[in-house]
Amino acid sequence: MPFISPEAGHLTVLNLFKTDSRDRVDTLVDEMKKIVDVAAYPGWISSTVHRGRQNPGTANFIQWRGMDDLESRYNDSEFKHHTVPVFREITTYVRLMQTEVALSQRHPEYGDVTEVSPERDDYTVIEILGVKPNQQGTLVDTLGAAHEWLVDVPGYRSQSIMRGIRSRNLDGGEGTLATVGTDQDFVVVYSQWDGKVFYDSFRNQPEAQWIRARDAYQEKRYALTTGVDWNGYRAVHTRSAEQPVAEAAAA
């Protein structure tokens, strides 16, 4: 199963897909599963498909050996002339984000490494935070420090912070990718919770009930971010390069 670790040195790609109806989410998941189950690209390490729960959409958490391997995949004829047109047809929004894991932290009950797996019952939240380039490092540090008080929040399991490298969408014409947000940077927060009810309780807690540490954190986070895009997910399918397709399909 995939693990989130800054020590691994993987290029971590978050492919975010949105659609206009929950019916189309089934199609999105099926198409992503097909791609994952036959993946044999040089430098590809793992892919984990996430189904959106808060809003219609999916996310694919992908690990690569490095940037050259990912670019080879994007330049491949099959990707340009089959994969891209398929997702153009069934989505209203696509964002392909290249990142590096800055840190990954867990509640002490959840061991020494953050696991991404459909065999777990995590309620996963993925947040995309816009930030000006010269403040990206400060935002990463601010988010990481929140772990000190998050461990006392009911239902909290883990938080992984990914520093954005490059973001693309499919607006550059059929089979091509266009760079997004050249005037700002971004940070991805991947967190795991006991369930949606716990995350909702945390997210919707009145400000008057915030502890002092959270109040200071929120004030600094708001000052650093230029925008927030988030959704709740459930991991539904995964496969790693060393895992046979038949075994992954049965998982």
N, C-alpha and C positions, 0 to 999 in steps of 0.2 A: 504494500500500500504506500502511497505517497506520504512524505513527511515534509513539513515546512521547517527549514533550518537555514540560518544565515551562513553557517559553516560549510554547507554543501556547495555553495558557489554557483547554483543553478541560475540560469535565466528563467524567471518565472513570468508567464504570460497569462493575463486574465482577459478572456474574450467575452465581452458582455453583449447579449442580444435582447432586444425588446420587441414585442409584438402587440397587436391591438386587440387580441382576444385570448382567453385561456384555452380555447380549442386548438389554437395554433401552437401553443406551448407543447402539446403532445407531438406535433409534427417536428418542432424544433428539437426536442429531446431525441426522437427517433433518428433524425438526420445526424445529430451529433454522435449518437451511439454507433452508427454505421461507420463514421470516420474513425472513431476511437478504436473500434474492433479490428480495423485493418491497418492501423498505423504502423509503419515500419520505416519511418524517415530517419536518415542519418542524424544522430544527435538528439533525437526525441527520447525523453525519459519517461514521462507519464502524462495522462490526461484524466481529469475527473469532472464529469458533467454534473452541474447543479441545476435543479429545477426551482424557478422563482415561486415564492409563496405569497409575498406581500403584493407584488405586481406581476403581470404576465411577462415572462421572459426566462432566459437561462443564462448561465455563466459556465465557462469552461476554464478550469484551473489547469494550466499546462506547464510542465517543466522541460527545459531544453538544456543541452550541454553549453550552448553559447549562441551569440548573435548570428554568426555565419551560417549555422545550421537552420535557424529560423528564417533567415533571408532566402536560403535555398528553397525552403518550403513555399514561401510566398511567391517566388519566381517560377515555381513549377507549373507546367501547363495544366495539369489536372486541377490545381488549386484555382488558377485564373479562370478556366473555362468550364469547370463543373461546380466546385465548392462555392465560389463567389456568387454565381448566378442562382444557385439553390437558396442561399441565405438572403439574397436580394428579394426573392419571391415571397418569403414567409416572414420577413422581419420589417419593422418600422425604424429600427435603429441598431447599428452595429458599432462597437468600439473595441479595438484590439490594443491592449495595453502591455507594453514590455516593462518589466520591473525587476528589481533585485530585493531580496529579503533583507531588511535592515535589522529586524529583531523578531523573536517569537517567544511569547511568555505564556505560562499556564498557571491555573490554580494548582497548588501543591498536590491535590488529589489526583491530578491527571498526568503524572509522570514527568519524564525529562524531554519529551519531544511532542510536537503538535502533529497529530495524524489527521489526514483527510481521507475519509472513507464512507461509502454508503452503508457499511456494516455498523457504523455508529449512528446514534440518534440525535446528533447535534442539530440545533437550530442555528444555521450559519447566517451571519450578516456581513455583507460586503459593502463597504462605503468607499466612494471615490471622492476625494477631497481636492479641490482645486487650490493651488497656492502659487504665489509669485516665486520665480526661480531662486531668488536670493534668500527666501525664507523656508525653503523645503527642509533643510537640515534642522532648523528650529522647530518646525512642525513635527518632524519625526521624533525629536527628543521629547517634545511636549506629550505626544501620544504615548510614547513608551513609558514615561514617568507615571501615567495614569494607572498602570498596572498595580502600583503600590496600594491604591485604595479600591481598585476594581476587585481584588481578591476577596473583599468583604461584601461585595454586592451579591445577593442571592441569585443563583443560577449561572453565574459567570464561570466559564471554563477556560477560555484562552483568548489571546489577542496577538495577531501577527501584523507587523507593519512593513509595507513594501514601498520602497522608494521608486517613483516613476522615472523611467528612462525615455520612453517614446510612446506616443499614442496615435493610432490611426483609425480611419473609418473607410467605408466603401464608396465615398462620394467622388472618387477620382475617375469615374467611368468604369465600364464593365471590365472586370478582371484586374483592376488596378486599385491601389490603396493610396489614401491621401493622409498626410500628417495633420494631426489635430492640435489646436491650442499652442501654437508656436510662441505666444506671448506669455504663457504661464506654464507652470509645472503641475504635478499632481502626486498624491500619496494615496495608496490603497490600504484600508484597514480591513482585515479578515478576522472576524471574531466568532467564537463558538459559545453557545448557551445551552442550558438544560432544556429549554423550550421557548416557544414564542411568548408565552405568558410572562416568563421571567424578563425577557428582553423588553417587552411592551411596558412592564411595570417600571423597569429602569428608565426607559426612554421617556415615559410620560409622568414620571415623578415630579410633583410641583417644585419649582425652584426654592420655595420657602423651606422645603425639607432636605435640600442638598447639604451634605457635609461641607465644611470649609474647603477641603482639598478639591472636591468636585467643582465647587463654585469658582475657585481660582483657575482650575483647568479649563472649564467651559469659557471663561472670559478670554483666556489666552488663545484657545482654539478658534473662537469666533473672530478674533483679531487677525489671525494668520490665514484663515481660509477664504477663498473667493467664491466657493460654491460647493454644494454637497449633492451627490447622487447615491442613493442606497436602496437595497432590497434585501429581503429575507429569503433564504434558500434551504434546500435539502439536497445533499449529495445523493445522486441516484445511480451513478455508473462510474466505474473507474477501470483503468488498465495501465500497467507499466510495461516497459520494453522487455523486461525479463519474464513477464507473465504470459503464458499461452492464451490465445484468444478464447478457446473453449472454456478455460477456467474462469476468465474474466466475464464471459457472457452468462455463466451460471451463478455469478456472485449476486 
